Amino acid sequence: MKAARIVRGVAGAVLALALACAGPRATTGVGSSHSAPEPRPAAPGTNRDRHGDQDVARYIDRLQSEDRIADLQVDIVIERLALASDAVVGDLGCGPGVFSLAFAQACPRGLVFASDIEPAQLDRVRERIRDQGVRNVVPVLASEDDPHFPPGRLDLVFVADTYHHLEDRVAYFERLRSVLKPDGRLAILEYKPGKIPVGPPADHKLPAGTMQAEIEEAGFVQVEKFDTHAWHDFEVWCARRPRESGR
Ligand SMILES: C[S@@+](CC[C@H](N)C(=O)[O-])C[C@H]1O[C@@H](n2cnc3c(N)ncnc32)[C@H](O)[C@@H]1O
């Protein structure tokens, strides 16, 4: 009996942590008058993203929830990135495609590679591109250590709320440099570290400064930092050129 109670308690804690990663107010509900969609029944073990809710349908719904989309300020992100209409973009950890579809609209003569490790996320991207008649989004199934973007072709790699889901990140981003054009950019939108009223709990995020230190170690230099989001850091990086290397 006691053992069963302990197992139930541990399982509950794990589920709560996974839900927290799905987006703003998943667990706290603080600071919002919005509410996330009614959760569907759990189907454990169905999400390849180990940091996400194991009920992938519920996770996807939460990623598309109104309050989360409002916090992401997709239009402002697109505007600040000022992409050419023929830009080629890689959306790393695209989820259900909130940003992929916005990039596709902003770059009608370009191409968006929407990459995710979880096939159900890509199914949702496919539904959306079919429903909206979008012709310039290519869904790509990622491996744990590779988004499978085409080498040397990308003007921008974009990473939203996914950085802390990745493993062995310095090596991952070192490799990622090879998919960028020489003047290509890496843009990262990531929950601010520490305790904030939305998003994952503080101890589920990286400590302050870790992401920046890792990206620098991977060979990037920061070129822009926007003060646009209440709960996110929004930073743009370029691959460090040899003369800037100092290594
Ligand atoms: C919090 S969601 C963010 C989704 C999307 N970027 C957005 O902002 O709506 C994190 C996403 O990263 C994906 N993911 C996790 N690990 C990954 C990996 N190694 N490669 C590619 N995608 C990954 C998950 O499946 C999930 O869709």
The ligand as a Tripos MOL2 file, in Angstrom:
@<TRIPOS>MOLECULE
LIG
   27    29     1     0     0
SMALL
NO_CHARGES

@<TRIPOS>ATOM
      1 C1          8.3150   23.9420  -25.5680 C.3       1 LIG1
      2 S1          8.1820   23.2290  -27.1800 S.3       1 LIG1
      3 C2          8.3830   24.6660  -28.2130 C.3       1 LIG1
      4 C3          7.7150   24.5070  -29.5660 C.3       1 LIG1
      5 C4          7.8220   25.7100  -30.5020 C.3       1 LIG1
      6 N1          9.1670   26.1570  -30.6930 N.3       1 LIG1
      7 C5          6.9990   26.8490  -29.9700 C.2       1 LIG1
      8 O1          7.5790   27.7940  -29.4050 O.co2     1 LIG1
      9 O2          5.7720   26.7980  -30.1000 O.co2     1 LIG1
     10 C6          9.7170   22.3680  -27.3930 C.3       1 LIG1
     11 C7          9.7500   21.5550  -28.6650 C.3       1 LIG1
     12 O3         11.0630   21.0510  -28.8480 O.3       1 LIG1
     13 C8         10.9720   19.7460  -29.3850 C.3       1 LIG1
     14 N2         12.2430   19.0700  -29.1240 N.ar      1 LIG1
     15 C9         12.7160   18.6000  -27.9530 C.ar      1 LIG1
     16 N3         13.9390   18.0620  -28.1200 N.ar      1 LIG1
     17 C10        14.2480   18.2150  -29.4350 C.ar      1 LIG1
     18 C11        15.3930   17.8680  -30.2350 C.ar      1 LIG1
     19 N4         16.4510   17.2570  -29.7210 N.pl3     1 LIG1
     20 N5         15.3590   18.1840  -31.5420 N.ar      1 LIG1
     21 C12        14.2970   18.8010  -32.0960 C.ar      1 LIG1
     22 N6         13.1800   19.1330  -31.3900 N.ar      1 LIG1
     23 C13        13.1680   18.8580  -30.0720 C.ar      1 LIG1
     24 C14         9.7690   19.1610  -28.6760 C.3       1 LIG1
     25 O4          9.2400   18.0210  -29.3170 O.3       1 LIG1
     26 C15         8.8190   20.3480  -28.6590 C.3       1 LIG1
     27 O5          7.9990   20.3840  -29.7900 O.3       1 LIG1
@<TRIPOS>BOND
     1     1     2 1
     2     2     3 1
     3     2    10 1
     4     3     4 1
     5     4     5 1
     6     5     6 1
     7     5     7 1
     8     7     8 2
     9     7     9 1
    10    10    11 1
    11    11    12 1
    12    11    26 1
    13    12    13 1
    14    13    14 1
    15    13    24 1
    16    14    15 ar
    17    14    23 ar
    18    15    16 ar
    19    16    17 ar
    20    17    18 ar
    21    17    23 ar
    22    18    19 1
    23    18    20 ar
    24    20    21 ar
    25    21    22 ar
    26    22    23 ar
    27    24    25 1
    28    24    26 1
    29    26    27 1
@<TRIPOS>SUBSTRUCTURE
     1 LIG1         1 GROUP 0 **** ****
